[in-house]
Amino acid sequence: MDALLLAAPSHAAPAGGSFWDPVAATWPLMALLGAGCLLLTIGFVVWLVLQPDEPEQDTTPLVDKAVDGDRGRAALIRRRLDADSGRADVSDPELR
């Protein structure tokens, strides 16, 4: 078999053919596409291997700040839900 067959749009199909009728493609084109995929795959694997496991800077203060903010918001929501259900005093302006 000298030609590789690929699906082609209807304008490339023979008369009366449908969208899925095959059209001939060349082996050099397939080799070029395969080489490109192989090159990109190898480059991606090398990039993944060279990435550092941990960030260069210490992110502990940033994480602690985010956790404290989330806990504060969660406590406020909990107090608002308690106030809405009548389990807490609604006189606090923050709860209204």
Secondary structure, DSSP 8 states (H G I E B T S, - for coil): --SEEEE--GGGS-TT--TT-EEEE-HHHHHHHHHHHHHHHHHHHHHHHHS-SS-SS--HHHHHHHHHHHHHHHHHHHHHHHHHHTSS---SGGG-
